[in-house]
């Protein structure tokens, strides 16, 4: 995939799936905006290299999603899985967190 895929890490906590997905080329980089600095670390985001369709399926099926990168955020917005107003940008990198609340 080299530069066009996504890297995903799935963590299960208390029976719910949490996914961290970033644009492949951002893994291991640091973004900065003034004094704010974010590390897109291999420890947090590193995992399996996946396609765009696989990324969307993970976001659809998880309880919490942490997404980093213009490509993954754009794809999730195109699928109407989040609102554009929820996107934040640090430097030129898009960040989106999705929390799905369900009642039992």
BAFIDO-229356 format. One line per 8 residues: number of its first residue (from 1); for each residue x, y, z of N, C-alpha, C. Coordinates in steps of 0.02 Angstrom, whole numbers, plus 50000, padded with zeros to 5 digits. Atoms other than C-alpha are relative to their C-alpha. Example, Ala and Ser with C-alpha at 12.3 -4.5 7.8 and 13.67 -1.06 7.14 Angstrom:
% residues 2
1) 50045/49941/50000/50615/49775/50390/50045/50060/50000 | 49958/49941/49997/50684/49947/50357/49961/50055/50037
//
This chain:
% residues 104
1) 50041/49940/50000/50000/50000/50000/50043/50063/50000 | 49950/49947/50000/50147/50115/50034/49973/50071/49991 | 50022/49931/50000/50079/50286/50080/49927/50011/49985 | 50071/49992/50017/49899/50254/50028/49954/49962/50048 | 50040/50039/49954/49841/50137/50165/49996/50035/50068 | 50007/49976/49932/49807/50158/50348/50031/49948/50047 | 49975/50044/49949/49883/50085/50504/49950/50000/50057 | 50052/50005/49949/49761/50020/50634/50024/49956/50058
9) 49989/50039/49940/49777/49957/50811/49933/49994/50035 | 50064/50012/49966/49625/49878/50894/50015/49976/50071 | 49993/50018/49930/49615/49869/51083/49931/49984/50027 | 50064/50016/49968/49475/49781/51176/50007/50015/50074 | 50000/49980/49929/49436/49855/51346/49929/49994/50026 | 50065/50012/49969/49293/49799/51457/49947/49980/49949 | 50047/50027/50049/49213/49710/51310/49984/50045/49942 | 50013/49956/50056/49217/49856/51190/50063/50011/49959
17) 49943/49990/50045/49327/49885/51039/50016/50074/49993 | 49974/49933/50009/49432/50042/51031/50050/49996/49943 | 49953/50003/50056/49522/50077/50867/50038/50066/49994 | 49957/49943/50015/49667/50193/50830/50021/49991/49928 | 49983/50005/50071/49689/50227/50645/50033/50064/49978 | 49968/49941/50028/49810/50344/50559/50019/49987/49927 | 49973/50005/50068/49862/50380/50381/50069/49970/50005 | 49938/50039/49997/50007/50263/50348/50062/50043/50004
25) 49940/49959/50004/50132/50400/50309/50012/50042/50062 | 49992/49960/49939/50102/50488/50477/50029/49961/50058 | 49976/50041/49944/50154/50342/50587/50072/50017/50017 | 49933/49985/49976/50305/50389/50691/50021/50073/49991 | 49984/49929/50010/50295/50575/50653/49976/50042/50059 | 50022/49952/49948/50270/50727/50764/49970/50059/49964 | 50031/49940/50027/50152/50870/50726/50001/50054/50053 | 49994/49945/49953/50165/51041/50803/49961/50060/49975
33) 50036/49938/50015/50060/51198/50810/50013/50045/50060 | 49980/49958/49944/50140/51331/50917/50033/49958/50054 | 49972/50038/49945/50177/51256/51088/49969/49930/50006 | 50032/50066/49998/50060/51108/51058/50037/49952/49955 | 49962/50049/50037/50152/50953/51004/49968/49931/50010 | 50029/50067/49995/50081/50780/50965/50045/49951/49964 | 49961/50054/50029/50178/50621/50933/49951/49947/49975 | 50042/50053/50028/50091/50497/50817/50043/49936/50005
41) 49952/50053/49982/50180/50352/50899/49981/49931/49975 | 50010/50070/50020/50203/50174/50843/49969/49960/50057 | 50028/50035/49942/50159/50118/51020/49923/50008/50003 | 50071/49987/49995/49986/50197/51010/49962/49981/49936 | 50034/50011/50063/49941/50186/50825/50026/49940/49961 | 49971/50054/50039/50057/50050/50762/49961/49935/50005 | 50037/50062/50002/49974/49891/50710/50001/49972/49930 | 50007/50032/50065/49910/49815/50550/49988/50051/49945
49) 50012/49959/50059/49918/49897/50379/49935/49977/49969 | 50067/50017/50025/49739/49904/50314/49980/50046/49942 | 50027/49960/50056/49641/49968/50164/49949/50050/50026 | 50051/49950/49985/49517/50111/50161/49934/49966/50020 | 50062/50035/49984/49369/49991/50161/50005/49965/50068 | 49991/50032/49935/49441/49894/50309/49997/50051/50056 | 50002/49947/49950/49464/50057/50404/49929/50021/50015 | 50070/49981/49991/49283/50106/50376/49963/49946/50040
57) 50033/50055/49964/49225/49935/50436/50019/50001/50075 | 49978/49996/49930/49329/49953/50595/49964/50057/50036 | 50034/49943/49969/49254/50125/50630/49927/49985/50011 | 50071/50018/49993/49078/50059/50600/49989/49953/50059 | 50011/50052/49951/49103/49915/50722/50028/50014/50070 | 49968/49986/49935/49198/49998/50865/49956/50043/50044 | 50034/49955/49953/49141/50092/51020/50035/50068/50002 | 49960/49939/49998/49282/50221/51014/50050/49997/49943
65) 49951/49996/50054/49388/50278/50868/50041/50063/50008 | 49953/49944/50001/49542/50389/50870/50030/50000/49931 | 49979/49998/50070/49580/50444/50693/50047/50060/49989 | 49951/49947/50013/49730/50544/50632/50020/49998/49926 | 49979/49993/50069/49763/50605/50456/49943/50023/49956 | 50051/49972/50044/49671/50696/50319/49963/49946/49960 | 50032/50051/50041/49637/50539/50217/49949/49959/50039 | 50047/50040/49961/49558/50434/50355/49941/50043/50024
73) 50054/49956/49976/49459/50581/50424/49953/50016/49942 | 50042/49985/50058/49397/50627/50249/49956/49940/49983 | 50038/50060/50017/49343/50447/50216/49943/49988/50050 | 50051/50009/49948/49249/50435/50382/49945/50052/49993 | 50051/49948/50011/49161/50600/50348/49959/49985/49938 | 50036/50018/50061/49116/50543/50172/49949/49944/50012 | 50045/50055/49982/49035/50389/50249/49946/50023/50050 | 50047/49970/49952/48937/50505/50367/50001/49966/50068
81) 49991/50033/49935/49008/50419/50521/50019/50051/50054 | 49984/49947/49953/49050/50586/50604/49981/50067/49969 | 50017/49933/50023/49011/50770/50591/50063/50040/49986 | 49940/49960/50017/49135/50889/50507/50021/50046/50057 | 49984/49955/49945/49125/51004/50659/50041/49967/50055 | 49962/50036/49949/49207/50869/50766/50074/49994/49983 | 49930/50007/50022/49370/50875/50666/50041/50058/50028 | 49952/49950/49977/49517/50967/50744/50064/49992/49959
89) 49939/50002/50040/49678/51012/50656/50058/50026/50042 | 49938/49978/49968/49853/51024/50729/50051/50003/49944 | 49957/49991/50059/49975/51095/50604/49955/49989/49940 | 50043/50015/50057/49904/51023/50443/49972/49929/50004 | 50024/50068/49990/49851/50855/50518/49932/50000/50034 | 50068/50005/49973/49667/50814/50549/49996/49947/50054 | 50013/50046/49945/49613/50730/50711/49925/49995/50011 | 50071/50010/49988/49444/50653/50747/49992/49943/50051
97) 50017/50052/49951/49381/50557/50899/49926/49987/49997 | 50070/50020/50002/49219/50461/50893/49985/49956/50061 | 50023/50039/49943/49129/50397/51048/49928/49982/49986 | 50068/50023/50012/48974/50291/51022/49969/49980/50067 | 50033/50015/49938/48858/50292/51171/49938/49958/49985 | 50058/50043/50009/48734/50151/51181/49971/49982/50068 | 50034/50019/49938/48607/50108/51314/49991/49924/50001 | 50011/50073/49996/48582/49933/51380/49933/49986/50031
//
